[in-house]
């Protein structure tokens, strides 16, 4: 981020922290797309993506008083999003039948991979890479969501490090391991797309339920390494960093922004807005959701 943009962000965050409703509204409008991409890619296909995005934004607004360095707002916000993602997965995994229930509740219309391919018009190896993300474990998908945005130029490595609350060295090791899993998943996508399909692979897949998983990624990738016919699928893989460079954010539905603004009970922003993000008239308040101002008491001033 340029020095000028950093100054503008600092001024905006400071105003929002001081209770300026227009600045709070501008922050929500400017950074909800970033949070939506972090959460959406980490929780691909979950019907709870919008809920996690909303909770992230509300918690950030509630905790602004405790943000001592406004210039670190982006990494701080992404850290809150990652905490919410982890809390969601923990709740799913510890609930009786949570894993099976999460699969049953997956919403085809909310599949973030499909949204990414369609809205960004991906093709070739970029499309292949997006599809491969379905084969990663939840922890790797969370890391991928940040690394994807780093490759696309939306986050810096320093911001990724801060969001993960790890050392730069540990972050680098985790990224390298995740990239290796992603590369294997890209070969899995190629193997399953091959026509006619390898007969040995066809036999191996006899007990597969058709859902991407880490176990089947390992089995199919192992086959592709040892199979004379499928081993060539490892050739010609372009580095994922180059494929993701410059990709735009996947736009969130306008209804999600309206929902967050309503839940936060933000006043309409008037006049020219900082950072060039125009304010929007507040939608009618949705009484089904507890508002930000009603929630400020318990969370006020906490660093999440």
N, C-alpha and C positions, 0 to 999 in steps of 0.2 A: 504494500500500500504506500502511495506517495506521501511525502511529508504534509502536503496540503490536505490530502484526504484524511490523514491521521489527525490533523488539527480540527478538521470539520467534525470527525467522529467524536473526538474528545469534547468538543463544545456541545454536541448533540446529547451525548451521554450525561454530561454534567447538568445540562438543563433538565433532562428527564429525571435524573437523580434528585434534583431540587423540586420536583413535583410539577413541572411544566407538562400539561396533558398533551399539548400539540407535539412536543418533543417525544413523549412516550409513544404517541401514535405514529410518528415518523420512524421511530426505532422498530416498532412492530412491522410496519410496512416494508422497511428496508431489509430486515434480517429474518423475517419469517421464511422467505425462499431458501436461505442457507440452512436453517434448521429443518425445513421440510425435506431437503435433499439428504442431510445427515441421517435423520430418523427414517425416512422412506427407504433408503438403500440398506440401512441396518436391519430394518424390520420388514423386508420385502414381503408383500402379500398380506400382511396383517391388517385386520379391520380396525386395529387400534392405532394406526399411524396418526390419524388426525388428533386423537385424544392425547397422544404423547407429545405431539407438536404443540398443542394448546397448553398442556401442563408445563412444558418447557418455557414457553413465552411468559406465562403467568408467574412462574417461579422466578424468572429473571427480573421481571418488573418488581415483584415483591422484595427481591434481594438487592436492588440497585443501591440502596443506602449503604450497604456494606462493601461495595466495589470501590476500593481505595485508588485504583489506577484506571481511569476511564479509557485510556488508550489500549488496555488489554481486554476490552469488552468482547471482541469477537471470540478469542480463545476461551474466555470465561463463559460465554454463552454456549459455545460448542461443548464445553465440559459439562454444563448442566444438561444439555441434550443427551450426552453419552451416559450420564448418571441415570437419566430417565429411561433410556433404552435398556441399560443393565437391570434396573428395577423391574421393568416390564418382563424381561426374559426370566428373571428370578421368580417372579410371581407365577408365570406360566409353568415353569419347570417344577415348582414346589407344590402347585395345586394338584389334587387327585386327577389323573388322566390329563394333565396339562398339555403334554406334547401332542397327544392325539387330538385334544380339543382345539389346540392352536391350528393344526392342519385342517380340521373340519371348518374352522372359522375363517380360513384364508379366503380372501375376497378376490376372485379373478379380475374384477374391475379395478382393484387397487394394486395389482401386481406392478411393482415399481420398475422391474426389468422391462415389462411391456411398455409402460409409460415412457421410459427412457428411450427405447428403440423407436417408438412412434413419434414422440414429440421432438426428439433430436435427429430424427431421420437417419439412424445409424445403418450402416451396411458393411459387408465384408468382415474384416477382423474386428472392427469396433463392435459390430453387432454380436459376433461370436464371444467377445470378451464380456459384454453385458449379460449374455445368457449364461456364461460360465459362473457368474457371481452367485447363481442359485445353488451351486454345489459346495459353497463354503460353510463352515460352522458359524454359529451366531457370533462368537468372539471375533472371528476373522472378518465377518461381514461388517461388524462395527468399525474395525480398523480400516477395512477397505473403503467405507463411506468417507472417512477422513482423508485417506491417501488419494482416493479418486479426486476429491476437491483440491488437494495439493497439486496433483498432476494437471488439473484443469485451470490452475491459477487462481482459485478462489480462496485458498488458505496457504500460508507459508509453513515450512517445516517447523519453525519455532512455535507457531500457533498449534500445530498438531501435537507437538511435544507437550505444550502446556495443557492442552485439552485432555491428553491421555494421563497427565500427571506422572510421566516417566522421565528418565534421563534421555538425552539425545542418543546415547549409545544403545540403551535398551529399546528405544523406539526404532532405531535403525535395524536391530536384530529382528524385532517383531515384524517389521515391514518386509524384510527379506524372506522370512518364513511364509508370510501371507502371500507374497508374490509367487513363491514356489507352488503353493496350493492352487493359486489362480491359474498358473501355467498348466498344471495337471488338469484342472477343470476345463480349460480350453481344449485340451486334447480329448477329454471325455466328450465334449460337445461335438467335436469332429468325428469321433468314432461312432457316436450314435446317429449322426447325420449321413454317414457313408452309405452309399447305395451302389451295388448290392452290399448288404452288411456282411461283415466277416462271419463265417459260419461258426467259428469257435466262440466269438463274442456272442453270437445269437444264443448259443447253448448256455453260456455263462449267465445271460440275462433272464433265464427261464424263471427264476424265483424273484426277480425284481418287481416291485409294486408300481414302478413308473414315477416315483417321487425322487427328486434329487436329494442325495444325502452324502455325508462325509464317508460313510462306509462304502457305498457304491462308487464314489469317486476314486477311492483307493483301489478297489477291485478292478475297475475298468482301466484306470491308468496303469496298474501293474500289468494287465493283459496287453495294453498297447506297447509297453516297453519290451515285452518278451515275444510278441507276435511278429513274424516276418512280414505279414501283410500290413499290420497296423502301426508298426514302428516308424514308418515314414510320416505319420501324422504329427510327430514332434518337430518336423522340419518346417522352416518358413514362418515360424511364429515371430511376428514383429513385437518389439518391446512394448509392454502395456503402457508405459509412461508416454511414449510417443503417440499411441492411439488415443489416449485420454486428454492429451494436451489441447487446451483451448476449447474444450467442450462446454457448452452453456449449462446453466442450472435447469433442472426440470421445473417448470412453472407449477406452483400450487394452484388449486382451484380457487377462484375468487370467493367462493362460499366459505372456505377455511379462514381466509383473512377476515371476512365479516364476522365469523363466529368468534375468533380470538378477540377482535376489537369489542364485540358485544360482551364477552365474558370478562374482559378487562375493564369494561365500563369507561372507555376512553371518550373524551369529548372530541367533537370534530375539530380537525386541525384547520386553522384559518390562515390565509395569506401564504406568501412564499415559504417553502419548507427547506430546512438544512439538507445538504447532500443531494438536493434536487429531487427528493421523493415527495410528491404532492400528497397532501392530506385528502381524506375522503370523508364524506358525510357519514356519521355513525348510523348503522342500521338500527331498526327497532330492537330494543333490548329483549333478549331471549331469556325469559324468566326460568327456563329449565336449567340454566347454568348459574352457579355461584359466581358473582362478579369479583373482579380483582380488588376493588375497593372494599368489598365486604370481607375479603380474605387477608387484607394487609396485616392485621393484628398478629396472627401466629407466626408469619414468616418474615416480618419486617426486619431488615438489617442482617439477615443470615446469609452467609456465604455457602452456597450449595455446591 
